Amino acid sequence: MKLQVLVAAVNEEAECLSERMNLETDAIIVNQCDHFAYQEYQHRGRSVKCFSMAERGVGLSRNTALLHADAEICLFSDEDIVFYPGYEELVLKAFRENPDADLITFNFKVDPRRTTYYNTEKGRIRWYNYGRYPTYAAAARTESLRRANVSFSLLFGGGARYSNGEDSLFFRDCLKKGLHLYAETAELGEEIYRESTWFKGYNEKFFFDRGVLYHYLYGRLAGLFALRFLYAHKKEMLQKIGLSDAYRFMKQGIREGKGQKGQE
């Protein structure tokens, strides 16, 4: 098996980024910037292809990288990840040990402010826990994704109309198409903390965008899951906006999501 890292980046110098991320494998970098260009070079004896593009949206970047992927296993990543030496063998070993796995999530050391998951046990990822995982933690069999015809939403994520949620939609679509998702305990690297490009606090837009996302994730049950979400995170998220207002904003987002049917 061969591993290729698919990197979503913004305004980066491709060759500097390869070194900073400690890439030891083939890679495809999609760099959102102010111009269009293509370059290919060798880094530590491995091939790196960089597509520079002016269009915005992390979903678009990931789809572009996936379109050009030619290795059996692809590992999604972001520009702020630094890989530990030997990450390639850890990923390939996990797929050898799980021959039925289509996608496997791994651990990364992250700033406590961004911790949403850490795999302490190996096992299957199911409907009740898929929403915990970020895309940069996932490696997949490239052919499995193509046969299932899954890709990333262009409506959600940094640079898109709605601020985040492309990760959850992607994992949901993988499960809907019958792919086998696994969690692995190996730690592949660490995230270098940076200020979010989309998160500006728990404001009206945050709750509105979350409502749109919940329409796509939960359909008719979106309102109930919105209430569950707000109650579960009220101490953290409802300090400036009260529960009733936050729920109202989420309901507005849910209604807008219904109007976006067919555009996901």
N, C-alpha and C positions, 0 to 999 in steps of 0.2 A: 504493500500500500504506500501511497504517496500523500503527503500533507501539504496544503496550500493555505496560507493565512490571507483572509479577505479583510482589508482595512478600510474603514470609513474615516476620512480625515477632512480637515478644513484649513485652508491656507498654510500648507506645510511644504517644506522642501523634501522631496521624496527620498533622496539619498541620505539626508540627515535623519529622517524619520526612521529608516531601516536600522540605522545604528542605534538610535535612541531607544527603539522598541526591543532591541536585542534579537532581531529576527534571525533565525537559524534555518529557515525553510524557504521554499518558493513562496512568493506573495504577490497579491494584486492590491494596489493602493488606488482608491478612487478619491481624488482630492478636489473638494469644492473650493474654487478660487475665482479669479476674475478673467480667466482665459481658458482656451481649449488647447490641449497638447497631449502627446503620448510619448513616453520614453520607456526604454527597457534597459536594464543594466544587471550586473552581477554583484551580489552582496554575500560575502563569505562563501563563494562558490555556488550560490543558488540564484535562480532567476527571479527578478522583481520587475513587474510591469506596473506602470503608473499612468492612470487616466485622469487628466486634469479637466475639469468641466465647470462651467459657470452656473448650471442649474443647481437649485438648492433642495435639500431634503435628504435626511439620513436614509429613508426607505429607498429613494432613488439610487443613492450611492451603493447600498447593499445589493440591490437588484442588478446594478451594472457590474459589480464585482462577481456576483454569482453567474451572470450571463457569460462571462469570460473565463470562469473557473475551468480548469482541465485536469485537476488532480482528483483521485478517488475520494479523499476526505478534505473538506473545507472547514476551516476554523475562523469564525467571525471575530472581528476585533475592532477596537477604536484606537485613535491616535494616542490616547493617554495610558495605554497598557504597556508595561515592560515585562517581557517574558523571562522566566528563569531558564538557565541552561538546561537542555535536555527535555524541553516541553514536547518536542515532536514525538519522542518515544513514549511518553506518558499517554498521549492521545491515541497513538496507533495501538498501544498495548490494550487500552480500554476497548477499542473496537474489535481487536482479536478475541478478547475475553467475552464479548457480547456480540456474537455474529448476527443476531437478529436486530441489533440496534440500528435505527436510522439516524438518530440524533442523540448526543450525549452532552450533558452540561458538566462543567468542571468548576473548581473553586479558584477564586482570585482574592488576594488580600486587598481590601478597600478601606477607605476612610469610614469610620463609624457612622458618619452622617449619611452615608449612601448604602449602608448594609441592608439588603432586603432578603438575603439568603446566605446560607453556608451549608454545604452538604456534609453532614456528619455521618451519614450512612449511605451505602449504595442502594439503588432501587429504581423502580419504574416511576416515571412522572405521569400523573393522572389528571383528570379534569379538576380535581379539588385543589391542586397545588401548582398548576402550570404558570399561574400569573406571577409567581415570585421571581422568575429568572430573567436576567438581562441577556440580550443577544450576544454580547461579547463573551459570555460564558459557554457558548454552544459550538460544538463541532458536529458536522453532519456528513452523511454519505451524499455526495453531489448528485449522483444518479437518482437516489431516493427522492430528493427534493424536486428534481425535474420530472420524474414519473408521476409524482403526486401533484405537480403543477402548483406548487406553493411559492409565494413570493411575499415581499414586504409591502405594507400599505403605503400609499403615497399621500394619504390624508393626515397621518399621525407621525410624530417624532420631530426632532430638531430641524428647523427650516421648513416644516410643513404647516398646513393650516391650523392643525390642532397639536398641542404641545408635546404630548407623549402618548405611548400606548402601543407603538408598532411591535414591541417585543411580545406583549401578551397576545396580540392578534396573530402573530406569526406562529407562536406555539399552539394556539387554539386551532389554527388551520392545519397544522401538522397532525394534531390529534384527530380532527374531523376526517382527514384523509386516511386514517388508519395507520399512520407511522408509529413506530415504537420509540418512545423517548425514555432515556435513562439518566439518572444522576450518578456522578462519580465523585469520589472524595479527593482525588489528586489536585494539588494546587499548582497552577501553571504559571502564575506571575502575580504582579500587583498593579493596581491602578494608582497613577499619580494624580492626586486630587487637584481639580481645577473648578472654577466657578461655572455653574451650569449655563449653557447658552439659551435655555428656554425657561428655567424655573425662576420666577420673580416673586415668590412668596405665595401663600395660600390666599389668593385674591379671587375676584369674580371670574377671571379668565381660567384660572386653575380648575375651579369647580365646574364651570361651563364645559370646558374641554373634557373633563372627566365624565360628565354626563353624556357627551357625544360618544365617547369610547364605550361606556356601559351599554348604550343602545346596541352597538355592534357585538359586544361580548355576550350580552344576556337577553336581548330582545324584549319580550313582554315582561320579563322579570327585572328589567333594568331599574325601575323605581325601588323595588325591595332591596336590591343589592346596593343601591345608592345610599339608602338609609343605614344598611349594615356597615357600609364603608365609613360613613360619617360618625356613627356611634363608636366604631372600633378605633377611630383616630381623633376623637374629639379633643383630647387633651393637647395633642400636638398641632392640629390644624384649625381649631375653631376658637382661637384666642382673639382674633380681630373681627371675624365674621361669625355670627351666631349660627346655630344649627338650622333654624328655619330659613334664613337667607341662603345659607350654603346649599340646602336641599332645593330651594327655589331655583338657584342657578343651575344645579345639576339637572333638574326637571326641564329647564329651558334647553340645555344641551341635549337631553334625550329627545326632545321634540325636534330639534334641528337634525339629529342623527336620523330620525325617521324620514326626513325630507331628503337625506343624502343617499337613500337606498339605491344600490347598484353602482355607487361610485367608489366603494372601498377598494 
